[in-house]
């Protein structure tokens, strides 16, 4: 005899920020990044959310897992890829997707995943050694640059002073550091691990 209360999955990720920061109030922009979603949401009020941008294909976390698989990392690949990337050079290889260089807040991660696959195939066919840690670091930098750049563009356009993040990919240390660095006041009292997981 218990009531069934429907909770929107994306709203749940956004609401996790209120648990971590009870003083948080709208309006703000929230990046929701997980294995199934990559959304940029304007939280105009507690009960009013506006979708500003989303992935057109793979979610960021899904792309992480697929790249991890071709690098022969165990599942779930996202945390393993992040760990491997910490020993690599994020500038070693330039992975990009032309779609992400366009205007607007929509994103594409399928193109980045394909760029990694093409790079690995060409290197192996040429008989060259592949530095997996450099591939991981370069892919991670490319994917997170897209997430951060589009999120900060949205915050600027909506003229909000607060950016939050939610979803499994929000646990990524490189994403946290990159978001903090992109904020106008990166040396504020915001804790390094301030984004809810």
Buried (B, 14 or more C-beta within 10 A) or exposed (E): EEEEEEEEEBBEBBBBBBEBBEEEEBBBBBBBBBBBBBBBBBBBEEEEBEEBBBBBBBBBBBBBBBBBBBBEBEEBBBBBBBEBBEEBBBEEBEBEBEBBEEEEBBBBBBBBBBBBEEBBEEBEEEEEEEBBBBBBBBBBBBBBBBBBBBBBBBBEEBEBEBBBBBBBBBBBEBBBBBBBEBBEEEEEEBEEEBBBB
